[in-house]
Amino acid sequence: MTLDSKLPSGPIEQAWDKTRFDMKLVNPANKRKHSIIVVGSGLAGASAAATLGELGYNVKCFCFQDSPRRAHSIAAQGGINAAKNYQNDGDSVYRLFYDTVKGGDFRAREANVYRLAQISVSIIDQCVAQGVPFAREYGGALTNRSFGGAQVSRTFYARGQTGQQLLLGAYQALERQIHEKTVTMYPRTEMLDLIVIDGKARGIVVRHLVTGEITTHFADAVILGTGGYGNVYYLSTNAKGSNVTASWRAHKRGALFANPCYTQIHPTCIPVSGDYQSKLTLMSESLRNDGRIWVPKQKGDKRKPDQIPEEERDYYLERRYPSFGNLVPRDVASRNAKSVCDEGRGVGESGLGVYLDFTAAIKRLGEHVIRERYGNLFDMYQRITDEDPYKVPMRIYPAIHYTMGGLWVDYHLQSTIPGLFVLGEANFSDHGANRLGASALMQGLSDGYFVIPYTIGHYLASNKFAKVDSSNPEAQQAVANVKQITDKLLSIKGKRTVDSFHRELGKIMWEYCGMSRTAEGLEKAIGLIDALREEFWQNVNVPGSGDDLNQSLEKAGRVADFFELGRLMCVDARERNESCGGHFREEYQTPEGEAQRDDEHYSYVAAWGYNGPGQHPELNKEPLEFDYVHPSQRSYK
């Protein structure tokens, strides 16, 4: 397949403006004639649905939660980036663009990233107008803090609740349009297949999670804003409901899946405490502003932290990366934490942890300042660990957090299926091989508020749409496919729970396709996943029926998709014989242990096509060109 990324020509500073001008428009009277489906109600989905509804389109918005307010975007804590330069410390749109391309280890499209940096400035104005309570200086001006991968303060925040406050802003805009009847909301409803008619995305098949009813919905275009796939690892910082099913079912209908092996390990999570855990808890990266990360210099030193004198502590990030210190990007901080723990210098009972110490910050600023900045995060940590971080250092360790891979989209955010648009974490487009902290919220709102209204309008104005309904053969086939999967899962009546399979898959993924990978390990993982998937379809036990609320059935369908995705992730990681960002192949590293890219052979987006059950996927390559930020060995020293 030839991938047309629709990248604009001319100077990058003018690219988005030129693209918008060249796009076809739908006049206000005609907007009322078009219908759009939005799947997902997090920041990307809610902002898109609200904006498109306000423009006059007929919008249907679907989420599997009982309210859009429960979307996983609510869990983002630390902040949202924007190139406002309010701190007068040297920031600019170009610097945000530069930091993002570099932070992604030169595996992102320049045009997409520059557009994101441009739009970031408008996002803050939009959210302030909605009443988002960003932190402010004493005089009333918006304030900023630093985040990893940057030497300027460009992160706007609302204490440790930034995602929640931004989502409430988008939710209020969405509810306004629901009241105006331009948006119809479908909560507790999960998308289980995409309906493709005459080569275009024209609808979805959904199951109501309370009644079990399977229905079809049709529109002129479909938008997916369904988040990432980090829960393939079982243990992650994602909400337990987060899954890949909507994206994966669209992939099986023809949407290419790009860079699935690019997964982000967050360095600042509460360490695993036992096999009973079903998820991990993220402590915001914003804590690295004032917390200092260290481990004992001596292996096996199990003394309490206050008994280890300063000269016997290794502030390893400050030592190795003096320019950035504790604010190195997430992939660098995570690999270094793993390294010192592998050396036997980790802390806590398991030895899988490092200290995040606020003693110096409290002494310098006062406890009241730290409480103002991070109080809810400190309270959360204390409730989970029964340790007071004001008195003893936090213990942290890396964990799966965000997925840079996702469905392939062009500059218009359209997938390889015409009429299927993908926003936010569900697409692959802006973060390359590693996302800088505070950029996820930026991308989700950029896509939903400011990009998709233009690009989907161009698509609608450029095409004619025949009337479609549930009588179309493609719709009937999609419904039959969903019912067949449901019936099969319920009929197996095996001896193992869905969770037991998911946990075992997660261990395979973490061991062989986690913080570091090897060709040998990835080959082994593919074999293990194939065997486990075969057992799943012969021995899983899904109690109950499909005619009412059945969370085991919900999870079973999602885990079935995770098996197929997990295999593709390992195939993608095996094919990429280099290290870059969150993809760290042990065979490819510098003498200092840093990621070693191979720009000559791997400066491309890997976009995989589905070839059917048991068939090897088809690799399509989109070459990446860098005219403004030239690839070099990433250095934060």
Disulfide bonds with the S-S distance in Angstrom:
none
